[in-house]
C-alpha cells in the first residue's frame, strides 16, 4: 500500500525547485505503450498526491506535468492573444492529498484557464476554448445497423467528451442507425446520428445531451447553440512565431534575437498638393 501511494505521489507532485526532495520516491514507471494518450491522461488526472508549486511559470508547470506524468499536455496557442506570458512566475499552489485534476484547477485559476481531456491528452485553454476543442475533434463514422447508443458512446469514449443519453429513452436509445461520415466534428457526428435515430440533441456547456426530439425543442431556448470553429490563429504556426516571440503585424520589423525593440514603421504624411499661381498677363 505504501509503495503504491509513493508511485501516485511521484506522478502528481510538481517540483518547486530544480531538485525535488521526496524521500524514497520511486521514479515514475514508463507509460504503457499500448495505452492511448487519452487513457493515460484520464488515469493521471485521478492520481492522488501532494502538490507544491511556488512562484513558477505556466511553462514550468506544464513542463513538470509532462515529465512526471508522461502525458502529452498542450496549451491552446490562442490564449497568448490575451496577453498571457507563460514565462512569468505567477503560479503558486500548495495542496496535500489531492487529485491531480483538482490541483491543476487551483494552479490554472489565476489565468482563468481550464484543463480537460482530448484524444491527444490534456488540453489547457479558456473554458470556451476547451469546449470547442473537445466537441470539434475530427471523427469518422461508419455505422451499418449499429445501435445508436453503442455508436455515440464509442465516439465519446474515443474523444474524452461528455455525451449524455437521456435514460428515459430506454429502447429508443438502441435504435439501429446506418450512417457514414468522414472527417467531421464530433458534435456534428452526434447530432446527425441522433437525427437518423429520430432523436434530438442540445448542448449544455461542455455536454451534448441526446433526448427525444420534443424534449430537445423544449430545452433549446435555455441551451447553448452549436460550437463554432475556432478563429484563425495569428500566432501559430507561422515562421519565427511562438509564445515568447509572436509574429509581428505586416509592415513591422520582427524582434531581433538580441532582444532589440521592434522597429516601428514610419508612415510619411501625404504631401500637400502644390498649387501653381500664374502671374497676371501683361496688358
C-alpha positions as CSV (number, residue, x, y, z in Angstrom):
1,X,0.0,0.0,0.0
2,X,2.8,2.4,1.0
3,X,4.7,1.7,-2.2
4,X,1.5,2.3,-4.3
5,X,1.0,5.7,-2.6
6,X,4.5,6.7,-3.3
7,X,4.1,5.9,-7.0
8,X,1.0,8.0,-7.1
9,X,2.7,10.9,-5.3
10,X,5.6,10.8,-7.7
11,X,3.3,11.1,-10.7
12,X,1.3,14.1,-9.3
13,X,3.8,16.3,-7.4
14,X,5.1,19.4,-9.2
15,X,8.7,20.5,-8.5
16,X,9.0,23.7,-6.6
17,X,12.7,23.9,-7.3
18,X,15.1,22.3,-9.8
19,X,15.8,19.5,-7.4
20,X,12.9,17.9,-5.5
21,X,13.4,16.3,-2.2
22,X,11.0,13.4,-1.8
23,X,12.2,10.6,0.4
24,X,12.4,7.2,-1.2
25,X,10.1,8.2,-4.0
26,X,10.5,5.8,-6.9
27,X,11.0,7.0,-10.5
28,X,7.6,7.1,-12.3
29,X,7.2,3.9,-14.4
30,X,7.2,4.3,-18.1
31,X,3.8,4.8,-19.7
32,X,2.1,1.8,-21.1
33,X,2.9,1.8,-24.8
34,X,-0.5,0.2,-25.6
35,X,-2.4,3.0,-23.7
36,X,-3.7,5.9,-25.7
37,X,-2.8,9.5,-24.7
38,X,-6.4,9.9,-23.7
39,X,-6.4,6.8,-21.4
40,X,-3.0,7.9,-19.9
41,X,-4.3,11.4,-19.2
42,X,-7.6,10.2,-17.7
43,X,-5.6,7.9,-15.3
44,X,-3.2,10.7,-14.4
45,X,-5.9,13.1,-13.5
46,X,-7.3,10.8,-10.9
47,X,-4.0,10.1,-9.2
48,X,-3.6,11.5,-5.7
49,X,-0.7,13.2,-4.1
50,X,0.8,16.5,-2.7
51,X,1.3,19.5,-4.9
52,X,3.7,22.3,-4.1
53,X,4.4,24.9,-6.7
54,X,5.7,28.3,-5.6
55,X,6.4,31.3,-7.9
56,X,6.7,29.2,-11.0
57,X,5.6,30.0,-14.6
58,X,2.9,28.3,-16.5
59,X,5.6,26.9,-18.9
60,X,7.4,25.3,-15.9
61,X,4.1,23.9,-14.6
62,X,3.3,22.3,-18.0
63,X,6.9,21.0,-18.4
64,X,6.9,19.3,-15.0
65,X,3.5,17.9,-15.6
66,X,4.7,16.3,-18.9
67,X,7.8,14.9,-17.2
68,X,6.2,13.4,-14.2
69,X,3.0,12.0,-15.7
70,X,4.4,11.1,-19.1
71,X,1.2,12.5,-20.6
72,X,1.0,14.9,-23.6
73,X,0.0,18.4,-22.5
74,X,-0.9,21.2,-24.9
75,X,-1.6,24.9,-24.2
76,X,-4.1,26.4,-26.6
77,X,-2.0,28.9,-28.6
78,X,-5.0,31.2,-28.8
79,X,-4.6,32.1,-25.1
80,X,-1.5,34.1,-25.9
81,X,-3.6,36.6,-27.8
82,X,-5.0,37.7,-24.5
83,X,-1.6,38.9,-23.2
84,X,-0.7,35.8,-21.3
85,X,3.1,35.5,-20.7
86,X,3.7,31.8,-19.9
87,X,7.3,32.6,-18.7
88,X,6.2,34.9,-15.8
89,X,6.4,33.3,-12.3
90,X,2.8,33.6,-11.4
91,X,1.8,30.1,-10.3
92,X,1.7,29.3,-6.6
93,X,-0.3,26.4,-5.3
94,X,0.1,24.2,-2.2
95,X,-2.2,21.3,-1.7
96,X,-2.0,18.0,0.1
97,X,-3.6,14.7,-0.7
98,X,-5.5,16.0,-3.7
99,X,-6.3,14.5,-7.1
100,X,-4.1,15.9,-9.9
101,X,-7.2,17.4,-11.7
102,X,-8.1,19.3,-8.6
103,X,-4.6,20.6,-8.1
104,X,-4.5,21.7,-11.7
105,X,-7.7,23.6,-11.3
106,X,-6.2,25.6,-8.5
107,X,-3.0,26.2,-10.4
108,X,-4.8,27.4,-13.5
109,X,-7.4,29.5,-11.8
110,X,-5.3,32.8,-11.7
111,X,-5.0,32.5,-15.5
112,X,-8.8,31.9,-15.9
113,X,-7.9,28.7,-17.7
114,X,-9.3,25.1,-17.7
115,X,-7.7,21.7,-18.3
116,X,-9.6,18.9,-20.0
117,X,-9.3,15.6,-21.9
118,X,-8.9,15.2,-25.6
119,X,-7.9,12.4,-27.9
120,X,-4.3,13.7,-27.8
121,X,-4.0,14.0,-24.0
122,X,-4.5,17.1,-21.8
123,X,-5.6,20.4,-23.3
124,X,-5.3,23.8,-21.5
125,X,-7.4,26.7,-22.6
126,X,-10.2,29.1,-21.6
127,X,-13.5,27.4,-20.8
128,X,-14.9,28.3,-24.2
129,X,-11.7,27.2,-26.0
130,X,-11.7,23.9,-24.2
131,X,-15.3,23.1,-25.0
132,X,-14.7,24.0,-28.7
133,X,-11.6,21.8,-28.8
134,X,-13.4,18.8,-27.2
135,X,-16.6,18.9,-29.2
136,X,-15.0,19.8,-32.6
137,X,-12.4,16.9,-32.6
138,X,-12.5,15.3,-36.0
139,X,-14.1,11.9,-36.2
140,X,-15.3,9.4,-38.8
141,X,-18.4,7.3,-38.6
142,X,-19.2,4.0,-40.4
143,X,-22.4,2.6,-38.9
144,X,-24.4,-0.1,-40.6
145,X,-27.3,-1.1,-38.4
146,X,-25.3,-0.2,-35.3
147,X,-27.3,0.5,-32.1
148,X,-27.4,4.3,-31.6
149,X,-26.2,4.2,-28.0
150,X,-23.3,2.0,-28.9
151,X,-22.1,4.3,-31.7
152,X,-22.4,7.5,-29.7
153,X,-20.8,6.1,-26.5
154,X,-17.8,4.9,-28.5
155,X,-17.3,8.3,-30.1
156,X,-17.5,10.0,-26.7
157,X,-15.0,7.5,-25.2
158,X,-12.6,7.9,-28.1
159,X,-12.6,11.7,-27.7
160,X,-12.9,12.2,-23.9
161,X,-16.0,14.3,-24.5
162,X,-19.2,14.4,-22.4
163,X,-22.1,12.9,-24.4
164,X,-25.1,12.0,-22.2
165,X,-28.0,9.9,-23.5
166,X,-31.3,10.5,-21.7
167,X,-32.0,7.4,-19.6
168,X,-35.7,7.9,-20.3
169,X,-35.2,6.9,-23.9
170,X,-34.9,3.2,-22.9
171,X,-35.4,1.1,-26.1
172,X,-35.2,4.2,-28.4
173,X,-31.6,4.5,-27.5
174,X,-30.9,1.1,-29.1
175,X,-32.5,2.0,-32.5
176,X,-30.3,0.9,-35.4
177,X,-28.6,3.6,-37.3
178,X,-26.8,3.5,-40.7
179,X,-24.6,6.4,-41.4
180,X,-21.2,7.1,-43.0
181,X,-19.2,10.3,-42.3
182,X,-15.6,11.2,-42.9
183,X,-13.6,13.7,-41.0
184,X,-16.4,15.7,-39.3
185,X,-16.5,17.4,-35.9
186,X,-17.7,15.2,-33.1
187,X,-20.7,17.4,-32.3
188,X,-21.8,17.2,-35.9
189,X,-21.5,13.4,-35.9
190,X,-23.6,13.1,-32.7
191,X,-26.3,15.4,-34.0
192,X,-26.6,13.5,-37.3
193,X,-26.6,10.1,-35.6
194,X,-29.4,11.4,-33.3
195,X,-31.3,12.7,-36.3
196,X,-31.1,9.3,-38.1
197,X,-32.5,7.7,-34.9
198,X,-35.3,10.3,-34.7
199,X,-33.9,11.9,-31.6
200,X,-32.7,15.4,-30.7
201,X,-29.5,16.9,-29.4
202,X,-28.9,20.0,-27.3
203,X,-25.6,21.4,-26.0
204,X,-25.4,22.5,-22.4
205,X,-21.9,23.9,-21.8
206,X,-19.5,21.0,-22.5
207,X,-22.2,18.4,-22.5
208,X,-24.1,17.1,-25.6
209,X,-27.5,15.8,-24.3
210,X,-29.4,13.4,-26.5
211,X,-33.1,13.0,-25.8
212,X,-36.4,12.9,-27.7
213,X,-36.9,15.5,-30.4
214,X,-39.8,17.0,-28.4
215,X,-37.7,17.3,-25.2
216,X,-34.8,18.8,-27.2
217,X,-37.1,21.5,-28.5
218,X,-38.3,22.4,-25.0
219,X,-34.7,22.6,-23.7
220,X,-33.3,24.5,-26.7
221,X,-34.3,28.1,-25.5
222,X,-32.2,27.6,-22.4
223,X,-29.4,25.6,-24.0
224,X,-26.2,26.7,-25.7
225,X,-26.0,26.7,-29.5
226,X,-23.7,24.5,-31.5
227,X,-20.0,25.2,-31.1
228,X,-18.3,27.4,-33.8
229,X,-14.9,26.8,-35.3
230,X,-12.1,28.5,-33.5
231,X,-10.9,31.7,-35.2
232,X,-7.8,31.7,-37.3
233,X,-4.7,31.9,-35.1
234,X,-2.4,34.9,-35.8
235,X,0.4,33.5,-33.6
236,X,0.9,29.9,-34.6
237,X,2.1,28.1,-36.8
238,X,3.7,31.0,-38.6
239,X,7.5,31.0,-39.1
240,X,9.5,32.7,-36.3
241,X,6.4,32.8,-34.1
242,X,5.8,31.3,-30.6
243,X,4.6,32.2,-27.2
244,X,7.9,34.1,-26.5
245,X,8.2,35.6,-29.9
246,X,4.8,36.4,-31.6
247,X,4.7,37.3,-35.3
248,X,4.7,41.0,-35.9
249,X,1.9,42.6,-38.0
250,X,2.7,43.4,-41.6
251,X,5.0,46.3,-42.0
252,X,6.7,45.9,-38.6
253,X,10.3,44.5,-38.5
254,X,10.3,41.3,-36.3
255,X,12.1,41.4,-32.9
256,X,15.7,40.6,-33.3
257,X,17.4,37.7,-31.4
258,X,19.4,40.1,-29.3
259,X,16.2,41.5,-27.7
260,X,16.2,44.8,-29.5
261,X,12.9,46.5,-29.7
262,X,11.0,46.0,-32.9
263,X,11.2,48.8,-35.4
264,X,8.2,50.9,-35.8
265,X,7.1,51.5,-39.4
266,X,7.5,55.1,-40.5
267,X,4.5,56.5,-42.2
268,X,5.0,59.6,-44.2
269,X,2.3,62.2,-44.1
270,X,0.8,62.9,-47.6
271,X,2.4,65.9,-49.2
272,X,0.1,68.8,-49.8
273,X,-0.6,69.4,-53.4
274,X,1.3,72.4,-54.6
275,X,-0.8,75.0,-56.5
276,X,0.8,77.0,-59.2
277,X,-0.1,80.6,-59.2
278,X,0.1,82.1,-62.6
279,X,1.3,85.7,-62.9
280,X,-1.4,88.1,-64.4
281,X,-1.0,88.7,-68.1
282,X,0.7,92.0,-69.0
283,X,-1.5,94.4,-71.0
